[in-house]
């Protein structure tokens, strides 16, 4: 059974690749850049057009037909909306896109829509406005300013601590494209869920330390209150497959500030702890095996690794738009 993972030059795509190692599935990697490391780790990789290209979906579908792919995990946020619009196209060809509906993808991609969803559900949320509509003195400093839509690895995020900094941000930024959000200064958690057939099958909680917006050190903890909370949110949101919830605790209450409707960059950290989201999803969709897991508390320390790829292999990949040779991990 063949599975395709896109966006394998980034952390999320590579984390899915790692989680699928030694699971018995044949994995195909894609990316739009010939130096994407994940292309050289699975034995078969393909270059695709940019996500916003009209040829992106056509190329992806052709690869799936060539390789007998039955399941696709997206690795990039920018792919989700495009894929969500074409779920039926792939389904007609016997291929399942592990992507939520367009409405869920839209909520996950928009920080204001996320806050509005939580508010409508009567759930705790950090108070959020567009920067343009943010009322003066509505919140005590510090305040977080971040892109309203998209965003990854904390790009474009800034913390303003004074009225002067807020005024400067308003002059510099497009007020409709950014949100101003209440800053909760407690430990941050990244929580993963798996939702299949409209039911959240389970959750895992990681307390994390960030560096440049990425999880640098992760601590898998059993926290029944947070697990129950994010499972409830997942059942209300109704994503398909994996969904990631980023939250902070205040006075024992979890405040979600971001949804990611896909596998996370910490997917393999979770797999190491016994909560392998890609495998559980693949086993359910392709084999009919109900999700099963046993989370164990562990500490995950991230470190750099090197991948040796011969120059002629990279050149051939760029010329042929595919690669068949595996790299060597150093």
Protein Blocks (a to p, Z undefined) as FASTA:
>chain_A
ZZddehklbmklmmmmmmmgonlpacddddfbfklmklmmnopacddddfklmklmmmmm
mmmmmnopabdcdfbfklmmmmmmmmmmmmmnopacddddfklmmmmmpmklmmmmmmmn
opacdddddfklmcghkbccddddddfbgciehioiacdfbfklmmmmmmmpcfklpccd
dddfbdcdddddddeehiafbdcddddddeehiafbdcddddfklmmmmmmmmmmnopgh
jaddddddeehiacdfbdcdbddfklmmmmmnopafklmmmmmmmnopacdddddddddd
dddddddddfklmmmmmmnopafbdcddZZ
